[in-house]
Amino acid sequence: MLAFVLVHWGLGWVTVRSDWVGRLVKGKPSVLYAGGERLEKNMREAMISEKDLMESVRLRINSDNLAEVREIMIERSGEVSVTKDQAKKSTP
């Protein structure tokens, strides 16, 4: 048990100090939607379905309209972030 804790602590320490190791251990953020288009290759690599993408949009910006979205990313933590397009307003 102590060995797992030490390995976890050690990897955490190294990933904070080295971008290369951080990318290797934690990965890198990836754009899933931008410019009005789903980036299917990135979605497959992140194992995110269209339903998962739309769920994130509904949860983050309280809308199911992709026209209101500027960009959707999957972060290194695995969390999906949604950036709202402030220039576009939803219509009822």
Buried (B, 14 or more C-beta within 10 A) or exposed (E): EEEEEEEEEEBEEBBEEEEEBBEEEBBEBBBBBBEEEBBEEBBEEBEBEEEBBBBBBEEBBEBEBBEBBBBBBBEBEEEBBBBBBEEEEEEE
